Amino acid sequence: HEEVIGNNESSNTSTYLQASSFCLVLLHHRGEQGATYSELESWVRPSMRANLRRTLHRLENDKDFVHPNGEHYFITRLGEREVDSKDLLSSD
């Protein structure tokens, strides 16, 4: 999935999404496989790394968009609906 979700600065997804939305898109792409903190850290833009734990905590506890299970984070159904309703996967 790295070619789809990599941290290419010229990509619309990477360039314009806020950290929380970008994390949701990454986890959406990962599906049932989920992603570890280290994986997410390596995929987000450098400017997002400093607050990544806070971003994930907010997505988990404030919005119920993310669910941690062991070492992996997974997108919830509510998180998937957020991706769909905000059209976060659009290439426009």
Disulfide bonds with the S-S distance in Angstrom:
none
